[in-house]
Amino acid sequence: MNNVIFGKTMKNFHDHVDIQLLKKWKGQYGANSLLTKPDFHRRIVYYFHYNGNFVATKIKTLKTKMDKPIYVEMAISDVSKIYTDNWFDTVCHYIGNKEKLGLMKDENN
């Protein structure tokens, strides 16, 4: 279960693309109209002798939906854990071995 959660948090939402396979070039829904869009990335023309040409257009996504946690937030919590561990180590160094943390004064024997 931990590997699944780790893999989902490592997913990069900014790399998602939309690929459309089109058979016609002209018209409102043709490949020519997709070439003029600002989010157009590249096109590949495939030629099949029995079906004709296919155009694969790669379109970048303009809006990304962040519905899962990202790994950066987990890395920040790891760094904060290092700082708290360092703080407790310095407190234990100043107190010394005579007293134990978490015990009241009358319990120290």
SVG drawing of the C-alpha trace seen along z (x, -y; Angstrom):
<svg xmlns="http://www.w3.org/2000/svg" viewBox="-16 -31 42 33">
<polyline fill="none" stroke="black" stroke-width="0.4" points="0.0,0.0 2.9,-2.4 4.4,-1.9 1.1,-2.8 0.7,-6.0 4.4,-7.0 3.9,-6.4 0.8,-8.6 2.6,-11.4 5.5,-11.2 3.2,-11.8 3.9,-15.0 0.6,-16.7 2.3,-19.3 3.5,-16.6 0.0,-15.5 -0.8,-16.0 -3.8,-15.5 -3.2,-13.6 -5.9,-13.7 -5.9,-11.5 -7.6,-13.3 -8.4,-12.1 -9.3,-15.4 -7.1,-18.4 -9.5,-21.3 -12.7,-22.4 -13.6,-23.4 -12.6,-20.2 -9.7,-19.4 -5.9,-19.4 -5.4,-22.9 -7.6,-24.5 -5.6,-22.8 -2.3,-24.1 -3.4,-27.7 -4.2,-27.1 -1.7,-28.5 -1.5,-25.3 -0.4,-23.3 2.9,-21.5 3.6,-19.3 2.1,-17.2 3.0,-13.9 1.5,-12.8 1.1,-9.1 0.4,-7.7 -1.5,-4.5 -2.0,-3.5 -5.3,-1.8 -6.9,-4.4 -5.2,-7.6 -3.5,-10.1 -3.8,-10.4 -2.6,-13.4 -1.6,-13.0 -1.6,-16.4 0.0,-16.8 -1.7,-19.6 -0.4,-20.7 -2.8,-21.2 -3.3,-24.8 -5.0,-24.1 -3.8,-21.4 -6.0,-20.0 -4.0,-19.3 -6.2,-16.7 -3.4,-14.7 -0.6,-15.7 2.8,-16.4 6.1,-15.1 7.4,-18.5 5.1,-18.9 6.3,-15.5 9.9,-16.6 9.2,-19.8 7.9,-17.7 11.0,-15.5 13.2,-18.5 11.2,-19.8 11.6,-16.4 15.4,-16.8 15.2,-20.2 13.1,-18.9 15.5,-15.9 18.4,-18.3 16.7,-20.5 16.0,-17.6 19.6,-16.4 20.9,-19.9 18.4,-20.0 19.6,-16.6 23.2,-17.8 22.6,-20.8 20.6,-18.8 23.1,-16.0 22.6,-12.4 21.5,-13.4 17.9,-14.1 15.5,-12.4 13.1,-14.3 9.4,-14.0 9.7,-13.2 8.6,-15.5 11.1,-16.8 10.0,-14.5 10.3,-11.4 14.0,-12.0 15.9,-9.6"/>
</svg>
